[in-house]
């Protein structure tokens, strides 16, 4: 019964993500219809990138990779794309007063895309935790999760301020590597890098573990209801 319940929850989450993504797309289309400008059309591409970690983790769950080495490689690929999910939060930088559209509408547009992308990432992170639970203790998984979220914040910095993207791992690895290493060797010369990384990392950790605590509360309530129903 619990397996069926989890499958139903997965279907519900996936359906809600699809509906929310459709809502986001409709907001950008309506904005284009009213203003005849494509100012926020780039958010659709950003949202597509934010879906990639969710698609990867879903694929891993479905096909159940049993080799530890294969899982490590798959998670490494996943972490390269994972920063695309919270990255849309930084698109709030594009919020400003424009004559054609009220600022409150643009705020709703960006926040809708940002929330959808972030939720895609958090669900995929839950998937990765589930996969890692076969090999690691809960305390180790929590440490890995916290580390992933700080790495993600660093990735968001690289994307927003240095304009690197996930594909550059293959297309320009040496340039990307150089920008990363120089910031590690000379941290005091790049206080902005570490300010963004640390503060955003703390924020993402709070957001993720708060969401996870709500999930655990719901799980506890469901288990309690199932036990009570079994007595009748």
C-alpha positions as a Markdown table, in Angstrom:
| # | Residue | x | y | z |
|---|---|---|---|---|
| 1 | Unk | 0.0 | 0.0 | 0.0 |
| 2 | Unk | 2.8 | 2.4 | 0.9 |
| 3 | Unk | 4.5 | 1.7 | -2.5 |
| 4 | Unk | 1.2 | 2.6 | -4.3 |
| 5 | Unk | 0.9 | 5.7 | -2.2 |
| 6 | Unk | 4.5 | 6.8 | -3.1 |
| 7 | Unk | 3.7 | 6.2 | -6.8 |
| 8 | Unk | 0.6 | 8.3 | -6.5 |
| 9 | Unk | 2.6 | 11.1 | -4.8 |
| 10 | Unk | 5.2 | 11.0 | -7.6 |
| 11 | Unk | 2.5 | 11.3 | -10.2 |
| 12 | Unk | 0.9 | 14.1 | -8.4 |
| 13 | Unk | 4.2 | 16.1 | -8.0 |
| 14 | Unk | 5.0 | 15.5 | -11.7 |
| 15 | Unk | 1.6 | 16.6 | -12.8 |
| 16 | Unk | 1.7 | 19.7 | -10.6 |
| 17 | Unk | 5.1 | 20.6 | -12.1 |
| 18 | Unk | 3.8 | 20.2 | -15.6 |
| 19 | Unk | 0.8 | 22.4 | -14.8 |
| 20 | Unk | 2.9 | 25.0 | -13.1 |
| 21 | Unk | 5.3 | 25.1 | -16.1 |
| 22 | Unk | 2.3 | 25.5 | -18.4 |
| 23 | Unk | 1.1 | 28.4 | -16.2 |
| 24 | Unk | 4.5 | 30.0 | -16.5 |
| 25 | Unk | 4.6 | 29.7 | -20.2 |
| 26 | Unk | 1.1 | 31.1 | -20.5 |
| 27 | Unk | 2.2 | 34.1 | -18.4 |
| 28 | Unk | 5.1 | 34.8 | -20.9 |
| 29 | Unk | 2.8 | 34.4 | -23.9 |
| 30 | Unk | 0.2 | 36.8 | -22.5 |
| 31 | Unk | 2.9 | 39.3 | -21.7 |
| 32 | Unk | 4.1 | 39.1 | -25.3 |
| 33 | Unk | 0.6 | 39.5 | -26.6 |
| 34 | Unk | 0.0 | 42.6 | -24.5 |
| 35 | Unk | 3.4 | 44.3 | -24.8 |
| 36 | Unk | 4.7 | 42.8 | -28.1 |
| 37 | Unk | 8.1 | 42.4 | -26.5 |
| 38 | Unk | 10.0 | 39.2 | -25.8 |
| 39 | Unk | 11.6 | 40.5 | -22.7 |
| 40 | Unk | 11.0 | 37.4 | -20.5 |
| 41 | Unk | 11.0 | 34.7 | -23.2 |
| 42 | Unk | 14.4 | 33.6 | -22.0 |
| 43 | Unk | 12.8 | 32.3 | -18.8 |
| 44 | Unk | 11.3 | 29.5 | -20.8 |
| 45 | Unk | 14.8 | 28.3 | -21.7 |
| 46 | Unk | 16.0 | 28.7 | -18.2 |
| 47 | Unk | 13.0 | 26.7 | -17.0 |
| 48 | Unk | 13.8 | 23.9 | -19.5 |
| 49 | Unk | 17.3 | 23.8 | -18.1 |
| 50 | Unk | 15.9 | 23.6 | -14.5 |
| 51 | Unk | 13.9 | 20.5 | -15.5 |
| 52 | Unk | 17.0 | 18.6 | -16.6 |
| 53 | Unk | 18.1 | 17.6 | -13.0 |
| 54 | Unk | 14.5 | 16.4 | -12.3 |
| 55 | Unk | 14.6 | 14.3 | -15.6 |
| 56 | Unk | 18.0 | 12.9 | -14.7 |
| 57 | Unk | 17.0 | 11.8 | -11.2 |
| 58 | Unk | 13.7 | 10.4 | -12.4 |
| 59 | Unk | 15.5 | 8.4 | -15.0 |
| 60 | Unk | 17.9 | 7.1 | -12.3 |
| 61 | Unk | 15.0 | 6.0 | -10.1 |
| 62 | Unk | 13.1 | 4.3 | -12.9 |
| 63 | Unk | 16.1 | 2.3 | -14.1 |
| 64 | Unk | 17.6 | 1.6 | -10.6 |
| 65 | Unk | 21.3 | 1.8 | -11.2 |
| 66 | Unk | 22.9 | -0.8 | -9.0 |
| 67 | Unk | 26.6 | -0.2 | -9.6 |
| 68 | Unk | 28.1 | 2.3 | -7.1 |
| 69 | Unk | 30.6 | 3.6 | -9.7 |
| 70 | Unk | 27.8 | 4.1 | -12.3 |
| 71 | Unk | 25.7 | 6.0 | -9.6 |
| 72 | Unk | 28.7 | 8.3 | -8.8 |
| 73 | Unk | 29.1 | 9.1 | -12.5 |
| 74 | Unk | 25.4 | 9.7 | -12.8 |
| 75 | Unk | 25.3 | 12.0 | -9.8 |
| 76 | Unk | 28.3 | 13.9 | -11.1 |
| 77 | Unk | 26.4 | 14.6 | -14.3 |
| 78 | Unk | 23.3 | 15.6 | -12.3 |
| 79 | Unk | 25.3 | 18.1 | -10.1 |
| 80 | Unk | 26.6 | 19.8 | -13.2 |
| 81 | Unk | 23.0 | 20.7 | -14.2 |
| 82 | Unk | 21.5 | 21.1 | -10.7 |
| 83 | Unk | 22.5 | 24.8 | -10.4 |
| 84 | Unk | 20.1 | 25.6 | -13.3 |
| 85 | Unk | 17.2 | 24.9 | -10.9 |
| 86 | Unk | 17.8 | 27.7 | -8.3 |
| 87 | Unk | 19.5 | 29.9 | -10.9 |
| 88 | Unk | 16.1 | 31.4 | -12.0 |
| 89 | Unk | 15.9 | 33.1 | -8.5 |
| 90 | Unk | 18.6 | 35.4 | -9.7 |
| 91 | Unk | 16.5 | 36.5 | -12.7 |
| 92 | Unk | 14.8 | 38.9 | -10.2 |
| 93 | Unk | 17.7 | 41.1 | -11.3 |
| 94 | Unk | 15.7 | 41.7 | -14.5 |
| 95 | Unk | 12.7 | 43.2 | -12.5 |
| 96 | Unk | 12.3 | 46.9 | -13.2 |
| 97 | Unk | 9.6 | 49.3 | -14.2 |
| 98 | Unk | 8.6 | 49.1 | -17.8 |
| 99 | Unk | 6.0 | 51.3 | -19.6 |
| 100 | Unk | 4.1 | 48.5 | -21.3 |
| 101 | Unk | 3.6 | 46.1 | -18.4 |
| 102 | Unk | 3.0 | 46.8 | -14.7 |
| 103 | Unk | 5.9 | 45.8 | -12.4 |
| 104 | Unk | 3.6 | 43.6 | -10.3 |
| 105 | Unk | 2.9 | 41.4 | -13.3 |
| 106 | Unk | 6.5 | 40.9 | -14.1 |
| 107 | Unk | 7.1 | 40.1 | -10.4 |
| 108 | Unk | 4.5 | 37.3 | -10.7 |
| 109 | Unk | 6.1 | 36.1 | -13.9 |
| 110 | Unk | 9.6 | 35.8 | -12.5 |
| 111 | Unk | 8.6 | 34.3 | -9.2 |
| 112 | Unk | 6.4 | 31.7 | -10.9 |
| 113 | Unk | 9.4 | 30.6 | -13.1 |
| 114 | Unk | 11.8 | 30.7 | -10.1 |
| 115 | Unk | 9.5 | 28.6 | -7.8 |
| 116 | Unk | 8.9 | 26.0 | -10.5 |
| 117 | Unk | 12.6 | 25.7 | -11.3 |
| 118 | Unk | 13.6 | 25.6 | -7.6 |
| 119 | Unk | 10.9 | 22.9 | -6.9 |
| 120 | Unk | 12.2 | 20.8 | -9.8 |
| 121 | Unk | 15.6 | 20.9 | -8.3 |
| 122 | Unk | 14.5 | 20.1 | -4.7 |
| 123 | Unk | 12.5 | 17.1 | -5.9 |
| 124 | Unk | 15.5 | 15.9 | -7.9 |
| 125 | Unk | 17.7 | 16.3 | -4.8 |
| 126 | Unk | 15.2 | 14.2 | -2.8 |
| 127 | Unk | 15.6 | 11.6 | -5.5 |
| 128 | Unk | 19.4 | 11.7 | -5.2 |
| 129 | Unk | 19.1 | 11.3 | -1.5 |
| 130 | Unk | 17.0 | 8.2 | -1.9 |
| 131 | Unk | 19.5 | 6.7 | -4.3 |
| 132 | Unk | 22.4 | 7.4 | -2.0 |
| 133 | Unk | 20.6 | 5.9 | 1.0 |
| 134 | Unk | 21.4 | 2.5 | -0.3 |
| 135 | Unk | 25.1 | 3.2 | 0.3 |
| 136 | Unk | 25.4 | 5.8 | 3.0 |
| 137 | Unk | 24.0 | 6.5 | 6.5 |
| 138 | Unk | 21.6 | 9.4 | 7.1 |
| 139 | Unk | 24.2 | 11.6 | 8.7 |
| 140 | Unk | 26.5 | 11.2 | 5.7 |
| 141 | Unk | 23.7 | 11.9 | 3.2 |
| 142 | Unk | 22.8 | 15.1 | 5.1 |
| 143 | Unk | 26.4 | 16.2 | 4.8 |
| 144 | Unk | 26.5 | 15.4 | 1.1 |
| 145 | Unk | 23.2 | 17.3 | 0.6 |
| 146 | Unk | 24.5 | 20.4 | 2.4 |
| 147 | Unk | 27.7 | 20.3 | 0.3 |
| 148 | Unk | 25.7 | 19.9 | -2.9 |
| 149 | Unk | 23.6 | 23.0 | -2.1 |
| 150 | Unk | 26.7 | 25.1 | -1.4 |
| 151 | Unk | 28.3 | 23.8 | -4.6 |
| 152 | Unk | 25.1 | 24.7 | -6.4 |
| 153 | Unk | 25.3 | 28.3 | -5.0 |
| 154 | Unk | 28.8 | 28.5 | -6.4 |
| 155 | Unk | 27.5 | 27.3 | -9.7 |
| 156 | Unk | 24.8 | 29.9 | -9.7 |
| 157 | Unk | 27.5 | 32.5 | -9.1 |
| 158 | Unk | 29.5 | 31.2 | -12.1 |
| 159 | Unk | 26.4 | 31.4 | -14.2 |
| 160 | Unk | 25.0 | 34.7 | -13.2 |
| 161 | Unk | 28.1 | 36.8 | -12.8 |
| 162 | Unk | 30.7 | 35.1 | -15.0 |
| 163 | Unk | 28.2 | 33.8 | -17.6 |
| 164 | Unk | 29.3 | 30.2 | -17.6 |
| 165 | Unk | 26.8 | 27.5 | -18.2 |
| 166 | Unk | 26.5 | 23.7 | -17.8 |
| 167 | Unk | 27.6 | 23.0 | -21.4 |
| 168 | Unk | 30.9 | 24.8 | -20.8 |
| 169 | Unk | 32.1 | 21.8 | -18.8 |
| 170 | Unk | 32.6 | 20.2 | -22.3 |
| 171 | Unk | 32.9 | 23.2 | -24.6 |
| 172 | Unk | 35.4 | 25.3 | -22.6 |
| 173 | Unk | 36.6 | 23.2 | -19.6 |
| 174 | Unk | 40.0 | 25.0 | -19.3 |
| 175 | Unk | 38.5 | 28.5 | -19.1 |
| 176 | Unk | 35.9 | 27.3 | -16.6 |
| 177 | Unk | 38.6 | 25.5 | -14.5 |
| 178 | Unk | 40.8 | 28.6 | -14.5 |
| 179 | Unk | 38.0 | 30.8 | -13.2 |
| 180 | Unk | 37.2 | 28.3 | -10.4 |
| 181 | Unk | 40.8 | 27.6 | -9.3 |
| 182 | Unk | 41.9 | 31.3 | -9.2 |
| 183 | Unk | 39.0 | 32.0 | -6.8 |
| 184 | Unk | 40.0 | 29.1 | -4.6 |
| 185 | Unk | 43.7 | 30.0 | -4.5 |
| 186 | Unk | 43.0 | 33.7 | -3.9 |
| 187 | Unk | 39.7 | 33.8 | -1.9 |
| 188 | Unk | 40.3 | 37.3 | -0.4 |
| 189 | Unk | 40.5 | 38.8 | -3.9 |
| 190 | Unk | 37.1 | 37.5 | -4.7 |
| 191 | Unk | 34.9 | 38.3 | -1.7 |
| 192 | Unk | 31.9 | 38.7 | -4.0 |
| 193 | Unk | 32.2 | 35.1 | -5.1 |
| 194 | Unk | 32.3 | 33.7 | -1.6 |
| 195 | Unk | 29.7 | 36.2 | -0.3 |
| 196 | Unk | 27.2 | 35.0 | -2.9 |
| 197 | Unk | 28.2 | 31.3 | -2.5 |
| 198 | Unk | 27.9 | 31.3 | 1.3 |
| 199 | Unk | 24.8 | 33.4 | 1.7 |
| 200 | Unk | 22.9 | 31.7 | -1.1 |
| 201 | Unk | 24.1 | 28.3 | 0.1 |
| 202 | Unk | 22.7 | 29.0 | 3.6 |
| 203 | Unk | 19.4 | 30.2 | 2.1 |
| 204 | Unk | 19.1 | 27.1 | -0.2 |
| 205 | Unk | 19.8 | 24.8 | 2.7 |
| 206 | Unk | 17.2 | 26.4 | 4.9 |
| 207 | Unk | 14.7 | 26.3 | 2.1 |
| 208 | Unk | 15.4 | 22.7 | 1.2 |
| 209 | Unk | 15.3 | 21.3 | 4.8 |
| 210 | Unk | 12.2 | 23.3 | 5.6 |
| 211 | Unk | 10.5 | 21.8 | 2.6 |
| 212 | Unk | 11.8 | 18.4 | 3.6 |
| 213 | Unk | 10.4 | 18.8 | 7.1 |
| 214 | Unk | 7.0 | 19.5 | 5.7 |
| 215 | Unk | 7.3 | 16.3 | 3.7 |
| 216 | Unk | 8.2 | 14.4 | 6.8 |
| 217 | Unk | 5.3 | 15.8 | 8.7 |
| 218 | Unk | 2.9 | 14.7 | 6.0 |
| 219 | Unk | 4.5 | 11.3 | 5.9 |
| 220 | Unk | 4.1 | 10.9 | 9.7 |
| 221 | Unk | 0.4 | 11.9 | 9.4 |
| 222 | Unk | -0.2 | 9.4 | 6.6 |
| 223 | Unk | 1.5 | 6.6 | 8.5 |
| 224 | Unk | -0.6 | 7.4 | 11.6 |
| 225 | Unk | -3.8 | 7.3 | 9.6 |
| 226 | Unk | -2.9 | 4.0 | 8.0 |
| 227 | Unk | -2.1 | 2.5 | 11.4 |
| 228 | Unk | -5.5 | 3.7 | 12.8 |
| 229 | Unk | -7.4 | 2.4 | 9.8 |
| 230 | Unk | -5.8 | -1.0 | 10.3 |
| 231 | Unk | -7.4 | -1.4 | 13.7 |
| 232 | Unk | -10.9 | -1.2 | 12.2 |
